[in-house]
Structures are given as C-alpha cells and as structure tokens.
C-alpha cells in the first residue's frame, strides 16, 4: 500500500544522533568524575564536541551531504567509547558490582571506529560528492579495509570477553584488544597502514584540486589542508609513540592525540567563515531566537513580580496579563533582534536585504525602462554575486 511505510526524515535522524551524542557526553562527564579519571574526559571533549557541533549544523542544513553524518557518528562514538571505558573501570578495576560490564567493554572499542571516519571527511569535503570513478573506487577500497578491520575487532572483542579470567587494563579496555597479538595483530597492522596510505591520497587529492579552485574555495581548502596535515601527523605520532617504553616519548604520544581535533575545527572554520552550506543563516536564526527567548522570559518574570509584589494583583490575573504582554511583544522584538543579529553575524543577508529595499524605493520613481534594467542587473550582481545575469522583457503590442 502506497505510503504505508514512511522513512524517518533526515532532520529527525540529526536530532536523534545529536541527542545520543548529548546524552553520552553528559554520562561521560558524570562517569569521569565518579571514577576519578577526569583527564580521560578531556580528550573526547576536545575532539568530540567540534565533531558533534559541526555534524549537527551540516546534517540539518544539507542532509544529503555525508560529511555532517560522519562528524555526528564520530562524536557519538568518542563519547560512548569513553562512557564504556570509565564504566568498565568502575566495574572491573575499582570493585563496584555493576551490571552490563561486558557491554561497557564492547563500547570502549568504538574510539578507533569513530576516529577513522574523519579520514573519509578529508576526501568528501566540501559537498560530499566525488568527481571521478577513480576516487569512488578508492573510497570503496577504504570502506572494505575499514569493514574488515571492524569485523576483526568485533571477533577479538568476543574472544576476549569469553576468556577467563577477563583482563581489563588501566584504561578500562580489553587488554587483548588494546595490545593486539596473534591473528588480530596480523590483520590490524597491515589494515592500519593501508588506511593511513589512503588518507595521504585523500590529502593529495584536495591539494591537486586547490590548483583548479577559485579564490574562496582555495581559502576553504587551505583550512582543510592545515587541519588534515595536523591530524595525520598527530595520528601517526599518537599511534606509534603512546606505547613507547620511554616516559617522555610516551607523554609526547599521549598529548599528540589532541591534534586530532584540528580536522573538525578547521572544517568548522571553513564552514562558518566562508558561509559554506549557508551555516551563517542557521547561526543567526538560532542566536536571534535564543536572545528573544531570554528577553521574553525576563519580561514575563518581571511583569509577574511587578503585578503580584508591587501592585498586589491576584496571581492568575497577573500571569494571564504577563502572558498576553509577552505574546504581543514576540513579533516586533523578534524582528528587531533578527536585524541586529544579521548586522553582526549574517552580514551578507543583511546587505542583500538593504540593497533590494533601496532598489524597490528607486523603482517607484523610475520612468526609463533601460535604466531600470541596468539598475536591476547591478542590484542582482551586488546582492547575489552571480556569474551571469540576463534580463528578459516580454514585448507585447
């Protein structure tokens, strides 16, 4: 039957994934405090928050662009992995009798699952589409190796959970997975090398596209290249130095993990600074409604206090009058606040609106059709900056 099954909208999925990231983030803060491992929450905070924030903005604005979803999944994986590790510490290392310990250990392995997805973002930036069959085939190879690595990790986790005794390291992870050996090491090592090599190819692809890009696109690619370079270098350092026997070298590897935040931060700057995906409009609307809500709540509370404490009105009457006053103030207040926010955060839209309004005022007194046509083309160029403008006028006798 047509319409019997309706797919969930992308906006709903963005809300669901964003809510999952927010809940797991709140649980991470609580678990790190309870376990006394507050520093363990700093790293997912530094990396995960930019990923989740940029992911929500892009997924809501352009749901067909996979970059937003990849960032959202990455942020959720980092938070859930930290939740699992801290919970496992409480259950297995600190002696607390907690249920669902094996599930927590399994969730703790999502850290690498999320971080590897950041490499795909480098290839897909900025619109999520690949221009040639070669890069689509390269992405298929990357996805195949990634799937094999995740399947091997799942089998290794199952083997480790079935072992007796269950060995949990000081980070709340499974020792057999965090320190691979045997068949799992034979798969993980080459797969990791292949993924790093393909990531370098992704960076090279963006570097080559920089030569053929326009000025604004070049600035976006500069931010992407800088963030990707820092992320790749820090990824290699963190993977190779963290387990070193030297304390100083190991500390350098541990702090190198913070460099992974460079990629989501640089892409966020490219989006916000150069108005990619029209994110500036989303931010201005969100900020405007937040300011309006705060002002109306303050006005409402002030009117209620004034009516009940100073003028001694009955509470139901005061509440009703304050509600009506707040409702009456909403539209004019929203317009004024939106204009003020647009002047500061969405200047392009504000300038375009001012330009169109000025043209409408001039149009009322215009008599020469050729002058109006020329003025219209100039307004369109100034407000929208198109590559070409044509004006077609119907000739009717």
C-alpha positions in Angstrom: 0.0 0.0 0.0 1.5 3.4 -1.0 2.6 5.5 1.9 2.2 2.6 4.3 5.8 2.8 5.4 7.3 6.2 5.9 11.0 6.7 6.3 12.2 8.8 9.1 13.3 12.3 7.9 16.9 13.3 7.9 16.1 16.1 10.3 14.8 13.5 12.8 17.9 11.4 12.4 20.0 14.5 13.1 18.0 15.2 16.2 18.3 11.5 17.3 22.1 11.3 16.7 22.6 14.8 18.3 20.6 13.7 21.3 22.6 10.5 21.6 25.8 12.5 21.5 24.5 14.9 24.1 23.3 12.1 26.5 26.6 10.2 26.1 28.5 13.4 26.7 26.6 14.1 29.9 27.2 10.5 31.0 30.9 10.8 30.2 31.2 13.9 32.5 29.5 12.0 35.3 31.5 8.8 34.9 34.9 10.5 34.7 34.1 12.4 37.9 32.9 9.3 39.8 35.8 7.2 38.6 38.3 10.0 39.4 39.6 10.0 35.9 38.7 13.5 34.9 41.7 13.8 32.5 40.3 10.9 30.5 37.3 13.0 29.6 39.4 16.0 28.3 40.5 14.3 25.1 37.0 13.2 23.9 35.8 16.7 25.0 38.4 18.4 22.8 37.8 16.2 19.7 34.2 15.1 20.1 32.5 18.5 20.8 33.7 20.1 17.5 32.7 16.9 15.6 29.2 16.8 17.1 28.7 20.6 16.7 29.8 20.8 13.0 27.9 17.5 12.3 24.6 18.8 13.6 24.9 22.0 11.7 25.7 20.4 8.4 23.3 17.4 8.8 20.4 19.8 9.5 21.2 22.1 6.6 22.3 19.6 4.0 21.1 16.1 4.9 22.3 14.6 1.7 25.9 15.6 2.4 27.6 12.7 4.3 30.1 15.0 6.0 27.6 16.0 8.6 26.6 12.4 9.4 30.2 11.3 9.6 31.0 14.0 12.1 27.9 13.2 14.2 28.8 9.5 14.3 32.4 10.3 15.2 31.4 12.5 18.1 28.9 9.9 19.4 31.5 7.1 19.1 34.1 9.1 21.1 31.6 9.8 23.9 30.2 6.3 24.0 33.7 4.8 24.0 34.7 6.9 27.0 31.5 6.0 28.8 32.3 2.3 28.3 35.9 2.6 29.4 35.0 4.6 32.6 32.1 2.2 33.4 34.4 -0.8 32.9 37.0 0.8 35.3 34.3 1.1 38.0 33.0 -2.5 37.3 36.3 -4.4 36.9 39.2 -2.4 38.4 37.6 -0.5 41.3 35.5 -3.4 42.6 32.0 -1.9 42.1 29.3 -4.5 41.4 27.7 -3.1 38.3 25.6 -4.8 35.6 26.3 -4.7 31.9 30.1 -4.8 32.3 30.7 -6.7 29.0 28.6 -4.2 27.1 30.7 -1.4 28.5 33.9 -3.2 27.4 32.5 -3.6 23.9 31.5 0.1 23.7 35.0 1.0 24.8 36.3 -0.2 21.4 34.3 2.5 19.5 37.2 5.0 19.9 39.1 3.9 16.8 35.8 3.2 14.9 34.9 6.9 15.1 38.3 8.5 14.5 38.9 6.6 11.3 35.8 8.2 9.8 37.5 11.6 10.0 39.8 10.4 7.2 36.8 10.0 4.9 35.7 13.6 5.6 39.0 14.8 4.0 38.1 13.1 0.7 34.5 14.2 0.7 35.0 17.9 1.6 33.1 20.1 0.8 30.0 18.8 -0.9 30.2 15.1 -0.2 30.5 14.1 -3.9 33.4 12.6 -5.8 34.2 13.8 -9.3 35.6 10.6 -10.8 35.4 6.9 -10.8 39.0 6.6 -9.6 38.2 8.3 -6.3 34.9 6.4 -5.9 36.9 3.2 -6.3 39.4 4.4 -3.8 36.7 5.1 -1.3 35.3 1.6 -1.9 38.8 0.2 -1.1 39.0 2.3 2.0 35.5 1.2 3.1 36.3 -2.5 2.5 39.5 -2.4 4.6 37.7 -0.4 7.3 34.9 -3.1 7.4 37.4 -5.9 7.6 39.2 -4.1 10.5 35.9 -3.6 12.3 34.9 -7.2 11.8 38.3 -8.4 13.1 37.9 -6.1 16.1 34.5 -7.5 16.9 35.7 -11.0 16.8 38.7 -10.1 19.0 36.4 -8.4 21.5 34.1 -11.5 21.6 37.1 -13.8 22.2 38.4 -11.5 24.9 35.0 -11.4 26.7 34.8 -15.2 26.5 38.2 -15.7 28.1 38.7 -16.5 31.8 39.9 -14.6 33.6 38.7 -11.4 31.9 41.7 -9.0 31.6 40.9 -5.2 31.8 43.8 -2.8 31.6 44.2 0.5 33.5 42.3 2.5 30.8 39.2 0.4 31.1 39.8 -1.5 27.9 40.3 -5.1 27.0 44.0 -6.0 27.2 43.8 -8.5 24.3 42.3 -5.8 22.0 44.3 -2.7 23.2 47.6 -4.7 22.9 46.9 -7.0 19.9 48.8 -10.2 19.4 48.4 -13.3 17.2 46.0 -13.3 14.3 44.4 -9.9 15.3 47.8 -8.2 15.2 48.4 -9.7 11.7 45.2 -8.0 10.5 45.3 -4.8 12.4 48.8 -3.8 11.5 48.5 -4.0 7.6 45.0 -2.6 7.7 46.1 0.4 9.6 49.0 1.0 7.2 46.6 0.8 4.2 44.2 3.2 5.8 46.9 5.7 6.5 48.3 5.4 3.0 44.8 6.0 1.5 44.3 9.0 3.8 47.5 10.5 2.4 46.0 10.0 -1.1 42.9 11.9 0.1 45.0 14.8 1.2 46.8 14.7 -2.1 43.5 14.8 -4.0 42.5 18.0 -2.2 45.9 19.5 -2.8 45.5 18.9 -6.5 42.0 20.4 -6.6 43.4 23.5 -4.9 45.2 24.4 -8.1 42.0 24.5 -10.1 39.8 26.2 -7.5 38.6 29.8 -7.2 39.8 32.2 -4.5 37.2 31.5 -1.8 37.4 27.7 -2.4 41.2 28.0 -2.1 40.8 29.6 1.3 38.5 26.7 2.4 41.0 24.1 1.1 43.8 25.9 3.0 41.9 25.4 6.2 41.1 21.8 5.3 44.7 21.1 4.3 46.2 22.6 7.5 43.7 20.7 9.7 44.2 17.4 7.8 48.0 17.7 7.9 48.0 18.2 11.7 45.6 15.4 12.2 47.6 12.9 10.1 50.9 13.8 11.7 49.4 13.7 15.2 47.6 10.4 14.4 50.9 8.8 13.4 52.6 10.1 16.5 49.9 9.1 18.9 49.7 5.5 17.4 53.5 5.0 17.4 54.7 6.8 20.5 51.9 6.2 23.1 53.1 2.7 23.9 56.8 3.6 24.0 58.9 2.4 26.9 60.3 5.9 27.5 58.2 8.1 29.7 58.9 11.3 27.8 58.3 9.8 24.4 55.1 8.2 25.7 53.9 11.5 27.1 54.5 13.1 23.7 52.4 10.4 22.0 49.6 10.9 24.5 49.5 14.6 24.0 49.6 14.2 20.3 46.1 12.8 20.5 44.8 16.3 21.0 45.9 17.1 17.4 43.0 15.0 16.1 40.8 18.0 16.9 42.5 20.0 14.2 40.3 18.5 11.4 36.8 19.2 12.8 38.0 22.6 14.0 39.5 23.6 10.6 36.4 22.4 8.7 34.2 24.3 11.1 36.1 27.4 10.4 35.9 26.8 6.6 32.1 26.4 7.0 31.5 29.4 9.3 34.0 31.9 7.9 33.2 31.3 4.2 29.5 30.7 4.6 29.7 27.1 3.3 26.2 25.5 3.4 24.7 28.8 4.5 25.5 28.0 8.1 25.7 31.7 8.9 21.9 31.9 8.4 21.3 29.0 10.8 23.6 30.6 13.4 21.9 34.0 13.1 18.4 32.5 13.4 19.4 30.3 16.4 21.1 33.2 18.2 18.2 35.5 17.5 15.6 33.1 18.9 17.8 32.5 21.9 18.1 36.2 22.7 14.3 36.7 22.1 13.5 33.8 24.4 15.8 35.2 27.1 14.3 38.7 26.8 10.7 37.4 26.9 11.4 35.2 29.9 12.9 38.2 31.7 10.0 40.5 30.7 7.4 37.8 31.8 9.1 37.2 35.1 9.4 41.0 35.7 5.8 41.6 34.9 4.6 38.8 37.2 6.7 40.1 40.1 5.6 43.7 39.4 1.9 42.7 39.4 2.0 40.4 42.4 4.5 42.1 44.7 4.2 45.8 43.9 0.6 46.2 42.5 -0.8 43.3 44.6 -2.9 41.8 41.8 -4.2 38.3 42.1 -1.8 35.6 40.8 -4.0 34.2 38.0 -4.7 37.7 36.7 -1.1 38.7 36.8 0.0 35.5 35.0 -2.6 36.0 32.3 -1.7 39.6 31.7 2.0 38.9 31.6 1.5 36.1 29.1 -0.5 38.3 26.8 2.1 41.1 27.1 4.9 38.6 26.3 2.9 37.2 23.3 2.3 40.7 22.0 6.0 41.6 22.2 7.2 38.5 20.4 6.9 39.5 16.8 8.2 43.1 17.0 11.0 42.0 19.3 12.0 39.1 17.1 12.2 41.4 14.0 14.4 43.9 15.8 16.7 41.3 17.3 17.0 39.4 14.0 18.0 42.6 12.3 20.6 43.3 15.0 22.0 39.8 14.8 22.1 39.8 11.0 24.1 43.0 11.0 26.7 41.2 13.1 26.6 37.5 12.2 24.8 37.3 8.8 26.1 40.4 7.0 25.6 39.1 3.5 21.8 38.6 4.0 21.5 42.0 5.8 23.3 43.8 3.0 21.3 42.0 0.3 18.0 43.0 2.1 19.1 46.6 2.3 20.1 46.6 -1.4 16.8 45.2 -2.5 14.9 47.6 -0.3 16.8 50.5 -1.8 16.1 49.3 -5.3 12.4 49.0 -4.6 12.3 52.6 -3.4 14.1 53.8 -6.5 11.7 51.8 -8.7 8.7 53.8 -7.6 10.1 56.9 -9.4 11.8 55.2 -12.4 10.5 56.0 -15.9 13.3 54.9 -18.2 13.0 51.1 -18.9 16.7 50.8 -19.9 17.8 52.5 -16.7 15.6 50.1 -14.6 17.0 47.1 -16.4 20.6 48.3 -15.8 19.8 49.1 -12.2 18.2 45.7 -11.7 21.3 43.9 -13.1 23.5 45.9 -10.8 21.4 45.1 -7.7 21.4 41.4 -8.5 25.2 41.4 -9.0 25.7 43.3 -5.7 23.3 41.2 -3.6 23.9 37.7 -5.0 27.2 37.9 -6.9 26.1 35.5 -9.8 28.5 34.6 -12.6 26.0 35.8 -15.3 22.8 37.9 -15.3 20.2 38.1 -18.1 17.0 40.2 -18.1 14.3 39.1 -20.5 11.4 41.6 -21.2 8.3 40.5 -22.9 7.3 42.7 -25.9 3.5 42.9 -26.1 1.7 45.1 -28.6 
